[in-house]
């Protein structure tokens, strides 16, 4: 129009824009399916009974109840250890989030959080 009252174009939302393509190959790890599996939920429950406090907070002299079971070696890096109790650590939500933020690549979303 040119009179200073132009309507600014509204950005169009494109679902999935900026997201990495999912690897749908038969051998690709399905994170969502794994964390919902009966096997993971059972291992997680037993782990939280055996190790109920955040190991990082305990190391700092504080007893904070753990809510996340963290894989020391990621499931993608060591799929054979995904249910191995020696590969698991209990963390509180704060420590778990901080750990994954430190591990995130620059500009990336970082690894998914273990439940």
C-alpha positions as CSV (number, residue, x, y, z in Angstrom):
1,X,0.0,0.0,0.0
2,X,2.9,2.4,0.7
3,X,1.0,4.5,3.3
4,X,2.8,3.0,6.3
5,X,-0.2,0.8,7.2
6,X,1.0,-2.4,5.4
7,X,0.0,-5.6,7.0
8,X,3.1,-7.5,8.0
9,X,3.2,-11.0,6.7
10,X,2.5,-13.6,9.4
11,X,5.2,-16.3,9.4
12,X,3.8,-19.6,8.3
13,X,4.2,-22.5,10.7
14,X,5.7,-25.6,9.1
15,X,5.4,-28.7,11.3
16,X,8.8,-30.3,11.8
17,X,10.7,-27.3,10.5
18,X,14.2,-27.3,11.8
19,X,13.9,-30.8,13.3
20,X,16.3,-33.6,12.3
21,X,14.8,-36.4,10.2
22,X,13.9,-39.5,12.2
23,X,15.9,-42.6,11.4
24,X,13.1,-45.1,10.7
25,X,15.5,-47.9,9.6
26,X,14.6,-51.3,11.2
27,X,17.7,-51.2,13.5
28,X,17.2,-47.6,14.7
29,X,16.7,-47.1,18.4
30,X,13.2,-46.1,19.3
31,X,13.8,-44.1,22.5
32,X,10.1,-43.5,23.2
33,X,9.2,-47.2,22.9
34,X,12.1,-48.2,25.1
35,X,11.2,-45.8,28.0
36,X,7.6,-47.0,27.9
37,X,8.6,-50.7,27.9
38,X,7.6,-53.0,30.7
39,X,11.3,-54.1,31.0
40,X,12.6,-50.5,31.5
41,X,9.8,-49.6,34.0
42,X,10.6,-52.6,36.1
43,X,14.4,-52.0,36.0
44,X,13.8,-48.3,36.8
45,X,11.5,-49.1,39.8
46,X,14.0,-51.6,41.3
47,X,16.8,-49.2,40.8
48,X,15.0,-46.4,42.6
49,X,14.3,-48.7,45.6
50,X,18.0,-49.7,45.7
51,X,19.4,-46.2,45.1
52,X,16.6,-43.7,46.2
53,X,18.8,-40.6,46.5
54,X,20.5,-38.4,43.9
55,X,24.1,-39.6,43.8
56,X,25.4,-36.1,42.9
57,X,23.6,-34.4,45.8
58,X,24.8,-37.1,48.2
59,X,28.4,-36.5,47.0
60,X,27.8,-32.8,48.0
61,X,26.5,-33.8,51.4
62,X,22.8,-33.4,50.7
63,X,20.2,-36.2,50.8
64,X,17.8,-35.4,47.9
65,X,15.3,-37.9,46.6
66,X,16.0,-39.1,43.1
67,X,13.4,-39.0,40.4
68,X,15.5,-39.8,37.3
69,X,17.4,-42.9,36.4
70,X,20.3,-41.9,34.2
71,X,22.2,-44.1,31.8
72,X,26.0,-43.5,32.3
73,X,26.6,-44.9,28.9
74,X,23.8,-43.8,26.6
75,X,21.4,-46.4,25.2
76,X,22.5,-45.4,21.7
77,X,26.2,-45.8,22.6
78,X,25.8,-49.0,24.6
79,X,22.5,-50.7,23.7
80,X,23.6,-53.9,25.4
81,X,23.8,-52.0,28.7
82,X,20.4,-50.3,28.5
83,X,19.0,-52.5,31.3
84,X,22.3,-53.1,33.1
85,X,22.0,-51.9,36.8
86,X,25.7,-51.0,36.8
87,X,25.1,-48.5,34.0
88,X,22.4,-46.6,35.9
89,X,22.6,-43.7,38.4
90,X,19.8,-42.0,40.4
91,X,19.6,-38.3,40.0
92,X,17.2,-35.6,41.1
93,X,15.5,-33.7,38.3
94,X,17.7,-30.6,38.8
95,X,21.0,-32.6,38.5
96,X,19.7,-34.7,35.6
97,X,18.7,-31.6,33.6
98,X,22.0,-29.9,34.4
99,X,23.9,-33.0,33.3
100,X,22.1,-33.2,29.9
101,X,22.5,-29.4,29.4
102,X,26.2,-29.8,29.8
103,X,26.3,-32.7,27.3
104,X,24.2,-30.9,24.7
105,X,26.0,-29.9,21.5
106,X,26.2,-26.2,20.8
107,X,22.9,-25.0,19.4
108,X,21.3,-28.4,19.8
109,X,18.5,-29.7,21.9
110,X,20.8,-32.1,23.6
111,X,20.2,-35.7,24.5
112,X,16.7,-36.7,25.6
113,X,16.2,-37.0,29.3
114,X,15.9,-40.5,30.8
115,X,12.8,-41.0,32.8
